[in-house]
Amino acid sequence: MYQQQNQQLVVGKISEILDATDNGYAEKMTEMLDNAKRIFIAGAGRSKLVGNFFAMRLVHGGYDVSVVGEIVTPSIKNGDLLVIISGSGETEQLIAFTKNAKKVGAKIVLISAKASSTIGDMADGVFQIGKQELYGKVVGMPMGTVFELSTLCFLEALISHIIWEKGIPEEIMRERHANLE
């Protein structure tokens, strides 16, 4: 019984956040992804894990993607896009990444729970997931869980949008999937 109540709590909260998220983001984000020479994804902690999911799906969709912090990540350059996932937009390491990317002329996108932040002020696009007032303390979903799960669902829906818009068959995505696992 408690398990079912907890599932309903989580799904209900994510739905509330996504319902409060701008419907125009999918088109705007797709345009930014399509206009980038290469895409770099960065986050910290659990937000980095959400970024890893997103990076993998973008690769499946045919994009040239790197995850910041991996040993084989190339240097970012003019014409590239850095996607930062940060609930606060204030993570020091991510602020440093943003400054370095701006210096070389890369575009910056912030996916955040806050519309205004240090990273957001430097970004070319800010995609606020939900509204700030919806992120109050949620019993059973501690320490950023609401943002991370909502962002994961938002990004999976974005991938669905991209696949649909571009007509990418699942067979092609499977061919791009890692085969050394």
C-alpha positions, 0 to 999 in steps of 0.5 A: 500500500505504501509503495503505491502511495509513494509511486503516486506521489512521485509521478504526481509531483513530476507531472505537476512540474512538467505541466508548469514547464513551457511547451515551446522548449522542445522546438527551441532546444531542438533548434539549438541542438541542430545548429551546434557543430558539437554538443557538450553535456555537463552537470554535477552529482545526480544532474550529471547522471541525468546528463549522461542519459541525455547524451546517450539518447542524443548519440542515438539520434545522430548528434556529435555529443561529449560528456564533460569530465570524461577523459576523451572529451575534446576541447570545446570551440566556437560553434559548439553548444554546452548544455548545463544541467543544474537545479540551482544554476550556482554550482561552482564547477559548472560556473567555471565550465560556462566561463571557459565555454563563453571565452571560446565562443560556444553557446550555453544552455542551462536547464534549471529549476531557477530562471535566474542564476549565475550560469543563467545570466551567462547562458544563451538559453535558459530552460526552467523546468517547472516553476520555482514555487513548486520545488518546496520541500516534498516529503519522500522526494529529498535533496533535488529529486524533484528536479532531477526526475522531472528533468530526466522526463523532460529530456526523454520527451525532448528526445521523443520530439526529435525522433518524431520530427526527424523521422528517425527509425528505431533500427537506426538508433539501435545501430548507433547504440553501444555494442561493446557492453 
